[in-house]
Amino acid sequence: MKTILNLALLLSSILFIQAANAESNFKSNSYLYPQKTAATQPIDAIFDTYSLVECRFKTPLFLDLYMSDIEDTNVTLSNNILSIDNQQRMDLDPKITTGNDTLRFTGVKAMKTFERKTDKKKESVWSIDIDVFKHDMHILRFAKFGIDDYEEGIDYAGFYYIVKGPPSVTIPKLKKLAPNNDLGSVAIEKTAGNNTRVRCIF
């Protein structure tokens, strides 16, 4: 009985020491590599005139969102808050990135990934449904896309957003934002729902 009691005490001591070491290592690693989480931002923070009509990245927040590799990243949506584990994002110049390992956005209603296929090309899309009101426009969706163009033998990517209302209504509003009323940077498409898709291709 005494031997069994001594053995139990020995095992308890070993387990206690291992747990203490694990906690110490965790604290040490957390100190060396602190998790940098962005303050929660409204999703409309990613939109400015540069992203809307010039296909340019001027805000670090927009750049970090676009450069996040959604396929290899932990992305969750809960209570209209989109969280993106951004640690695997492409390394960028510190002057043009937020540097945050985690991005958080409010105002996201839904998220989905889908494909569009034809004989000529395949488009892979990650999109979020939103309600953003900016510059007299109601923006319904933001999406990142990649296209395999079988006909041209090339791959390309970019982003698009969808504005409520047909192009005939949306184009004049976009022209007000564009330098010299020039919308040459964006492609305007009418959607099946009679809304406007504004596409930026890189």
Sequence and secondary structure as in RCSB ss.txt:
>XXXX:A:sequence
MKTILNLALLLSSILFIQAANAESNFKSNSYLYPQKTAATQPIDAIFDTYSLVECRFKTPLFLDLYMSDIEDTNV
TLSNNILSIDNQQRMDLDPKITTGNDTLRFTGVKAMKTFERKTDKKKESVWSIDIDVFKHDMHILRFAKFGIDDY
EEGIDYAGFYYIVKGPPSVTIPKLKKLAPNNDLGSVAIEKTAGNNTRVRCIF
>XXXX:A:secstr
 HHHHHHHHHHHHHHHHHHHHHHHHHHHHHHHS   B   EEGGGG  HHHHHS    SHHHHHHHHS GGGS E
EEETTEEEEE TTS    GGGS   SEEEEE EEEEEEEEEE SSEEEEEEEEEEEEEETTEEEEEEEEEEEEET
TTTEEEEEEEEEESS HHHHHHHHHHHSGGG  TTSEEEE TTS EEEEEE 
